[in-house]
Every structure is written in structure tokens, then in C-alpha cells.
Amino acid sequence: MRDSLVIVRLSALAVIAFAAACVPPGEPADSRFAPQATRPSSPPAAAPRIAGDESMAALTAEVRQLRIAVEGLARSQAETQALGMTLSAQQGRIQQITQQHDAVRAGMAASAMMTQGFDGRLTGLRDELSRTTSRADRDAIEDQIRAFELDQSQREVELRETRAREGELARELALEEGRWRDTLARMEQLSQ
């Protein structure tokens, strides 16, 4: 009920303001329709004050204030909507980076376990080599040791690259979270 009363009042104010805006100040409303020849060439004398002029001016001012308020509300709503979309996109980006970061960390943990396994296997092969006396067996064990050492060095390179990638993702995640907090703060400022 209250909303419909406000709408009716705003509509009436808009019509009154429009009608008032169509007539230049100091000119009677019907002078626009008079032929040019009958208009006085000298500036018009001050129009007599008509009862209700003050209320018309007050209504016009109120309509202008309402228009400014509605425009401000529209701008605020558009900005809030844009910020909401930005927050959603940033949240998706944070989730994506978090998943990548978690996958890299899991890969690092697996590489670390594998490296420990290589170390244990190399230690076992070196012990076996020290006990072996047969030249053919020693050559076979030495080939295995070289293969394990080569594999281990490749794993260490991969692990260094993985650690570097993990650091990049951690920095990227911190940056995105900072942007997300800034956008959230801007949105909270708009809602106040």
C-alpha cells in the first residue's frame, strides 16, 4: 500500500515538474501559443505572484532531488552488480589456483618419497657392490647404480622446478586473495 502511494506521488511530482519545466521562468504558460507579432518587444514585466508558486518550486526541487537519488541508486546498483561479478570471477580464480597449488604440493610429496626410495635402493646396491666379487655381477650392479643416479638427478631437477612452481602459485594465490579482499571491502563500502 505504501509503495503504491509513493509511486503515485512520484508520478504526480514528475508530471508537475515536467509541466513547470516547459514554461520559461517569468513567462505566462499560454504565451507560448500567442503569435510572435503580439508579443511585447521589451522584456516582460515581473509576473504577478500566483498562489501556489512556492509549492510548485518546492515540488520541482523535490523532483530534482528524487531524480538525483534515483540516478545515484542506479549507479550504486550497477557498481554493486559489477563488483559481485568481479568477486565471483576472483573466487573462481582463487579456487583454480588453490587446486593447482594443492596438486603441485602433492607432486612434491610424491617426489620426496620417491627420492627417499632411490636413496635406499642406491645404498643397498652400493652395499651389494662392495660384497660382490664377480666382475660380471659388479658390472651389472654398477650399471644399475648409474641408472639410479641418472634417474635420481632427473628427479632432483623436476623437484626443483616443482618447488619453483609451488612458490609461484603461492605468490599468485596471495595476490588473488588480496584482490578479493579489496573488492569485498569496496562492496561493503557501497552497502553502507
Buried (B, 14 or more C-beta within 10 A) or exposed (E): EEEEEEEEEBEEBBEBBEEBEEEEEEEEEEBEEEEEEEEEEEEEEEEEEEEEEEEBEEBBEBBEEBBEEEEEEEEEEEEBEEBEEBBEEBBEBBEEBBEBBEEBBEBBEEBEEBBEEBEEBBEEBEEBBEEBEEEEEBEEBBEBBEEBEEBBEEBEEBBEEBBEBBEBBBEBBEEBBEBBEEBBEBBEEEEE
